[in-house]
Amino acid sequence: MENSSSAKTFVTTKKSHRHRKKTHAHCLLCGNHNPLSLRLHFSEDKDGVYSKFKGRRFLQGYDGILHGGVTAALLDSAMTHCLFHHGIQAVTAEIHIRYLKPIPCEAELELRASLRKVHPPLFTVHAEITLGDDLVAEADAKFMEWLP
């Protein structure tokens, strides 16, 4: 991770975790107060965060294929949670997605995200979706710090 502000270290605190839960409770992807939420849950690892996701038929675009917008939302959510892991609350400023292979709509996927560059208030994050050993989609995005 590149950090232009080496004196500033981002650490998740109980306060930032509570604040994230409060401001993200109705999220379509991870919110626990949204009846339509996909209920994603991210865990920390040495490089960032990861989650498992089981697709559903109602998320398809073309017959049997996960909708590209859902794929984009999964990548964006993974990157957002990576920032939460670092105690950063930010909104997507720019995202570049590479759809590498069609994703079956009921596939069991793994999502991963890691922080690449820190230039407050701008952060660069990378995310990947894998199906087994296959990389099926990836994204790079810039996020702008947001303090509600």
C-alpha positions, 0 to 999 in steps of 0.5 A, a space after each residue: 500500500 502506498 501512503 503519501 501521508 505516512 504520519 497518518 495511520 488509519 485504524 478501525 475503532 469501536 466508535 468508527 465501527 458503530 458509526 458505520 453500522 448506523 450509516 450503513 444499516 439500510 445498505 442494499 448489499 450488507 444492511 441488516 435493516 433492509 429487508 431486500 439486503 443481500 446480507 453480505 458480511 466481510 471478514 478481515 485478512 492480512 491483505 484487506 477483507 473477504 466475503 463469500 456470496 451465493 448468487 440467486 436466480 433473481 439476480 440474473 441479467 441474461 438467462 442464467 448469468 449474474 447481472 453485470 450491475 450486481 457484479 459491479 455492486 459486489 465489487 464496490 461493496 467489497 472495496 467499501 468494506 475494505 475502507 471500513 476495515 481501515 477506519 475510513 468512511 468514503 464514497 465511490 468517486 470512480 470505478 473501473 470494472 473488468 468482466 473477465 468471464 460470465 458468472 452463473 447466477 447461482 454460483 458460490 463466489 468469493 469477494 476480496 478487496 485491498 487498499 492500494 493507495 492512501 492520499 487523503 482524502 482520496 483512496 485507491 482500492 482493488 477488488 476481485 471476484 473468484 469462482 473456485 480458482 477462476 478470477 471472473 471480475 475485478 475492479 479498481 476504484 477511487 474513493 473520496 473520504 466522506 464524513 456525514 
